[in-house]
Amino acid sequence: MSSMGNVYAGIPVDLPSELMETLLETKEFRVERIVSRGHASPVGFWYDQDESEWVLVLRGRARLLFEGDDQPMEMGPGDFVDIPSHRKHRVEWTSPEEATVWLAIHYC
């Protein structure tokens, strides 16, 4: 069975917290849409994931910081990064003026 959707559909105007939605999941990988508007990781929090993650900014702007780096990575539309499992990282900033739409693929 085929299914169709739109990655930009249904984005709420009010986003009290970051929105994460699974678009597709198999035994090998998971595809998520993440929507941020002015969101960042809590102070002192680092993602430390068991899975690797490939993430693409489709719209908006963000800053992603990896543990041990001095400066965050500036990301905009079309920018992507492959994050190996257990590579600690955090979202330092996302644009408060517009929704930042990410496409994330989690894999082993």
Wavefront OBJ file of the C-alpha trace (Angstrom):
o trace
v 0.000 0.000 0.000
v 1.313 3.451 -0.892
v 0.803 6.497 1.264
v 1.273 10.151 0.455
v 1.832 13.154 2.664
v 3.407 16.586 2.679
v 6.271 17.424 5.033
v 5.031 21.033 5.298
v 1.387 20.188 6.024
v -0.132 20.586 9.451
v 2.574 22.703 11.024
v 0.953 24.430 14.006
v 1.351 28.190 14.357
v 1.820 27.845 18.120
v 4.639 25.471 19.047
v 5.090 25.419 22.837
v 7.589 22.579 22.392
v 9.463 21.062 19.488
v 7.260 18.804 17.353
v 8.605 15.356 16.412
v 6.581 13.049 14.176
v 7.513 9.656 12.757
v 6.745 9.599 9.029
v 8.027 6.095 8.277
v 9.492 3.313 10.381
v 10.983 -0.067 9.498
v 13.297 -2.453 11.347
v 16.297 -0.748 9.702
v 15.467 2.959 9.996
v 13.037 5.650 11.155
v 12.203 8.879 9.289
v 11.042 11.823 11.394
v 9.811 15.327 10.729
v 10.988 17.729 13.412
v 9.578 21.252 13.619
v 11.219 23.908 15.782
v 10.458 27.602 16.268
v 12.814 29.281 18.694
v 13.541 25.979 20.439
v 16.888 24.789 21.767
v 18.145 21.918 23.895
v 17.912 22.586 27.639
v 21.058 24.032 29.220
v 23.530 21.222 29.919
v 21.557 18.634 27.903
v 23.305 16.577 25.213
v 21.720 14.067 22.859
v 23.601 10.756 23.176
v 21.756 8.381 20.863
v 22.227 4.647 20.314
v 21.389 5.123 16.616
v 23.152 7.215 13.992
v 21.130 10.126 12.614
v 21.236 11.869 9.255
v 19.485 15.223 9.511
v 18.543 17.759 6.819
v 17.188 21.275 7.297
v 14.393 21.723 4.765
v 13.321 25.204 5.873
v 14.429 27.694 8.514
v 17.734 28.071 10.330
v 19.438 26.299 13.231
v 22.691 25.961 15.126
v 23.869 22.492 16.110
v 26.762 22.059 18.568
v 28.846 18.906 18.962
v 30.551 18.145 22.243
v 34.160 19.283 22.072
v 33.561 21.849 19.315
v 34.097 25.549 20.053
v 31.469 26.873 17.663
v 28.054 25.565 16.632
v 27.405 24.428 13.074
v 25.197 26.940 11.235
v 22.506 25.168 9.237
v 20.032 26.476 6.679
v 17.831 25.080 3.921
v 19.570 22.206 2.149
v 22.251 21.696 4.804
v 22.620 18.192 6.207
v 24.851 16.369 8.651
v 25.430 12.710 9.479
v 25.718 12.194 13.238
v 27.328 8.899 14.321
v 25.781 7.060 17.251
v 26.892 8.379 20.646
v 28.298 11.598 19.120
v 26.997 14.021 21.727
v 25.248 17.041 20.260
v 22.668 19.664 21.099
v 20.480 22.208 19.341
v 21.862 25.600 20.367
v 19.296 27.737 18.542
v 16.485 27.663 15.991
v 14.961 30.681 14.297
v 12.128 32.234 16.322
v 10.751 34.044 13.244
v 9.868 30.958 11.208
v 9.403 27.236 11.606
v 12.589 25.246 11.105
v 11.597 21.967 9.444
v 14.065 19.097 9.758
v 14.013 15.684 8.134
v 15.821 13.123 10.314
v 16.690 9.557 9.392
v 17.702 7.357 12.336
v 19.597 4.184 11.415
v 21.936 1.552 12.862
l 1 2 3 4 5 6 7 8 9 10 11 12 13 14 15 16 17 18 19 20 21 22 23 24 25 26 27 28 29 30 31 32 33 34 35 36 37 38 39 40 41 42 43 44 45 46 47 48 49 50 51 52 53 54 55 56 57 58 59 60 61 62 63 64 65 66 67 68 69 70 71 72 73 74 75 76 77 78 79 80 81 82 83 84 85 86 87 88 89 90 91 92 93 94 95 96 97 98 99 100 101 102 103 104 105 106 107 108
